[in-house]
Amino acid sequence: MTPGEATELAFDLMGTAIVIDKGHRLRVTIAGADARNFALHPDPQGEDAPTIEVITGGRSGSYVELPVL
């Protein structure tokens, strides 16, 4: 990826057995690692620690698209 350039990312979500009722909200948390399931790489305390930027608005605005049953 190129720093400062918008990039589309797609993630497979782990299954869940919860139904979100109409009108309820979800909170999305963005992190550089899931320590319980994946190794931390690069070291978040090291000099190569990643920077995550969320772009708002415009054509490159960030969004979350969730599956609906």
Secondary structure, 3 states (H helix, E strand, C coil): CCCCCCCCCCCCCCCCCCCCCCCCCCCCCCCCCCCCCCCCCCCCCCCCCCCCCCCCCCCCCCCCCCCCC
